[in-house]
Amino acid sequence: MKQTTVLFGTGSIGQAIVRRIGANTHIVLADQNEQHAAAVAQTLRQAGYDCSTVSADLGSRTDIRAVIRHALQHGEVRHLVNAAGVSPSQASVSDILRVDMYGTAVLLEEFGQVIADGGSGVIISSQSGHRLGSLPDDQTEALAVTPTEQLLQLPFVQAITDTLKAYQYSKRCNVLRVMMEATRWGHRGATINSISPGIIITPLAADELNGPRGEGYRRMLQSSPAGRAGTPDEVGDLAEFVMSSRGRFISGADLLIDGGTTASYWYGDLQYLKQTH
């Protein structure tokens, strides 16, 4: 029976990952933008991959379950990649929390019930989660283990009014849910990790770098240890490693790939950013 690779979010990073891990599997492309997913599917087919598309909203448990049913028709789920989400400049506080926080938690929970023995998953989080600083122990515990349907009812989550804070809390929650779910996925012989990229050059990032806030972004990149932005392929290479046989001893981890930007934010030349975050 053929195995499946499920990708939520068909942007540049997700594509880079499935190109590395999706050969000899059926790739399911789940995205709310059906037109974009269809275009990506066509490109992948022309490169020799077997794939199909499903319209899905990451913030909907019903949609996530529909994607699972579709995937299982093509074989057991070998890989899960979540590269979907919304950003502080794209959405409201409620939408960020519904999609990035709640949706990712549901995704981990639902796929944790069907992932194949020897399977693996990667959740694309963000360096933003590392800029939140230390949280009280009770908040950390709550973000990690609160039942998914109660997650958005947590008082400190409902108190969030700023889109950046909503995004940062969501990405911190992603990392913590991966840690918690790694124990459950391990019972099925599978691994699950998160990757937290910095600024990666995608069409959206390119727009930001050339937009009204572009000067600030360029200054930040130039002052970072790497002195540049990253590429989707670099994230893809990292994901390929942790999802391969070479990465089987890695589970429940968050892998920061940001050219040293977070290190510089806390202790180096980028500390000036703390005044605005």
C-alpha positions in Angstrom: 0.0 0.0 0.0 1.4 3.4 -1.0 2.3 5.8 1.8 1.2 9.5 1.9 2.9 12.8 2.7 0.5 15.4 3.9 1.4 19.1 3.5 -0.8 21.9 5.0 0.1 25.2 3.4 1.6 25.1 -0.1 4.0 28.0 0.1 7.7 28.0 -0.7 8.8 26.4 2.5 6.3 23.6 2.4 7.1 22.9 -1.3 10.8 22.8 -0.5 10.2 20.2 2.2 7.9 17.8 0.2 10.3 17.9 -2.7 12.8 16.3 -0.4 10.7 13.8 1.4 7.7 13.1 -1.0 9.3 10.9 -3.6 7.6 7.4 -3.7 4.7 8.7 -1.7 1.4 10.2 -2.6 1.6 13.9 -1.7 -1.7 15.5 -0.4 -1.6 19.3 -0.7 -4.0 20.8 1.8 -4.6 24.6 1.4 -7.5 27.1 1.7 -6.3 28.6 -1.6 -7.5 25.9 -4.0 -6.1 27.8 -7.0 -2.6 28.0 -5.6 -2.7 24.4 -4.4 -3.7 23.3 -7.9 -0.8 25.2 -9.5 1.7 23.7 -7.0 0.3 20.2 -7.8 0.8 20.7 -11.5 4.4 21.8 -10.9 5.1 18.8 -8.7 3.5 16.4 -11.2 5.6 17.8 -14.0 8.6 17.0 -11.7 7.5 13.4 -11.3 5.6 13.5 -8.0 2.2 11.9 -7.4 -0.1 14.3 -5.7 -3.7 15.5 -5.1 -5.2 18.6 -3.5 -7.8 19.2 -0.8 -9.3 22.5 0.2 -8.8 22.9 4.0 -8.8 25.5 6.7 -6.1 24.7 9.3 -8.4 26.3 11.9 -11.2 23.7 11.4 -11.2 20.3 13.0 -13.7 19.2 10.4 -11.4 20.1 7.6 -8.4 18.5 9.2 -10.4 15.2 9.6 -11.4 15.4 5.9 -7.8 15.7 4.9 -7.0 12.6 6.9 -9.8 10.7 5.3 -8.5 11.7 1.8 -4.9 10.9 2.7 -5.8 7.4 4.0 -7.5 6.6 0.7 -4.0 6.8 -0.9 -2.1 4.9 1.9 -0.9 5.2 5.4 0.3 8.6 6.5 4.1 8.6 6.6 4.8 12.3 6.8 3.0 15.4 8.1 4.3 18.8 7.3 2.5 21.9 8.5 3.6 25.1 6.8 0.2 26.8 7.0 -0.7 29.8 9.1 -1.4 33.5 9.2 0.9 36.4 10.2 0.4 39.5 12.4 0.2 41.7 9.3 -2.3 39.4 7.6 -5.0 38.7 10.2 -6.8 39.6 13.3 -6.0 38.4 16.8 -8.9 36.0 16.8 -7.9 34.5 13.4 -4.2 34.2 14.4 -5.2 32.3 17.6 -7.8 30.1 15.8 -5.5 29.1 13.0 -1.9 29.2 14.3 -2.6 28.2 17.9 -5.8 26.1 18.0 -5.5 24.7 14.4 -1.9 23.5 14.9 -2.9 21.8 18.2 -5.8 20.0 16.5 -3.5 19.0 13.7 -1.0 17.4 16.0 -3.8 15.6 17.9 -5.6 14.3 14.9 -2.6 13.1 12.9 -1.1 11.6 16.1 -3.9 9.1 15.9 -3.1 7.9 12.4 0.6 8.5 11.8 2.4 5.3 10.6 5.0 3.4 12.5 8.3 4.9 11.5 6.5 8.1 10.4 7.5 11.7 11.1 6.1 15.2 11.3 7.4 18.7 11.2 5.5 21.8 12.3 6.8 25.1 10.9 6.8 27.6 13.8 8.7 30.9 13.9 11.6 32.7 15.6 8.8 35.0 17.0 8.1 32.4 19.6 11.6 32.8 20.9 11.1 36.5 21.4 8.3 36.1 23.9 10.7 35.6 26.8 10.0 33.4 29.8 6.4 32.7 30.7 5.0 31.9 34.1 5.1 28.1 34.7 1.3 27.9 34.9 1.0 29.5 31.4 3.6 27.2 29.9 1.9 24.2 31.4 -1.5 25.4 30.1 -0.3 26.0 26.6 1.2 22.5 26.5 -1.5 20.3 28.0 -4.8 22.1 27.9 -7.4 20.1 25.9 -7.5 21.6 22.4 -11.2 22.6 22.6 -10.4 24.6 25.8 -7.2 26.2 24.5 -8.7 29.5 23.3 -10.7 29.9 26.5 -7.6 30.2 28.7 -7.9 33.6 30.5 -4.4 34.8 29.5 -5.1 33.8 25.8 -8.4 35.7 25.8 -6.6 38.8 27.2 -4.4 39.1 24.1 -5.3 42.2 22.1 -2.2 42.7 19.9 -1.6 40.7 16.7 2.1 40.3 17.3 1.5 39.0 20.8 -1.1 36.6 19.4 1.4 35.3 16.9 4.2 35.0 19.5 2.0 33.1 21.9 0.7 30.9 19.1 4.3 30.0 18.0 5.3 29.3 21.6 2.3 27.1 21.9 3.2 25.2 18.8 6.6 24.3 20.3 5.1 23.2 23.6 2.3 21.1 21.9 5.0 19.4 19.8 6.8 18.5 23.0 3.7 17.2 24.6 2.5 15.3 21.5 6.0 13.7 20.9 5.2 11.3 23.8 2.0 10.2 22.1 3.5 10.0 18.7 6.3 7.9 20.2 3.8 5.3 21.2 3.1 4.8 17.5 6.8 4.7 16.6 6.8 8.2 15.1 8.7 11.4 15.6 7.4 15.0 15.7 9.4 18.2 15.8 9.0 21.9 15.1 11.3 24.2 13.1 11.4 27.9 13.9 12.7 29.9 10.9 13.8 33.5 10.9 13.2 35.6 7.8 13.1 33.3 4.8 12.9 34.8 1.3 9.5 33.9 0.0 7.2 36.1 -2.1 5.6 37.5 1.0 8.9 38.2 2.6 10.2 39.8 -0.5 7.1 42.1 -0.5 7.9 43.1 3.1 11.6 43.8 2.4 10.5 46.1 -0.4 7.6 47.6 1.4 7.1 50.5 3.9 8.9 48.5 6.7 11.6 47.2 4.4 14.4 49.4 5.7 13.9 48.1 9.2 13.9 44.5 8.0 17.1 45.0 5.9 18.9 46.7 8.8 17.9 43.7 11.1 19.2 41.2 8.5 22.5 43.1 8.0 23.1 43.3 11.7 22.4 39.6 12.3 25.3 37.1 12.7 24.6 35.6 9.2 24.1 39.0 7.6 21.3 37.8 5.3 17.9 36.2 5.1 17.5 32.4 4.7 16.1 30.4 1.8 13.3 27.8 1.7 15.8 25.2 0.6 17.8 25.7 3.8 14.6 25.0 5.8 13.9 22.0 3.5 17.3 20.6 4.1 16.8 20.7 7.9 13.4 19.2 7.7 14.6 16.4 5.4 17.3 15.5 8.0 15.0 15.3 11.1 12.3 13.4 9.1 14.8 10.9 7.7 16.3 7.8 9.3 19.2 9.9 10.4 16.9 12.0 12.6 15.1 9.2 14.4 16.6 10.1 17.8 15.2 13.7 17.5 11.6 14.1 18.7 9.8 16.8 20.7 12.5 19.3 19.7 12.3 22.8 18.3 15.0 23.7 15.8 15.8 27.4 15.4 17.1 28.3 11.9 17.4 32.1 11.8 21.0 33.0 11.0 21.6 33.9 14.7 19.0 36.6 14.7 17.4 35.4 18.0 20.8 35.2 19.7 21.5 38.8 18.6 18.0 39.9 19.7 18.7 38.8 23.2 22.4 39.4 23.6 23.9 41.1 20.5 23.5 44.0 18.0 19.7 43.5 17.6 18.8 44.2 21.2 17.3 47.5 20.1 14.4 45.4 18.7 13.2 44.7 22.3 12.0 48.2 22.5 9.4 47.6 19.8 8.4 44.0 20.5 
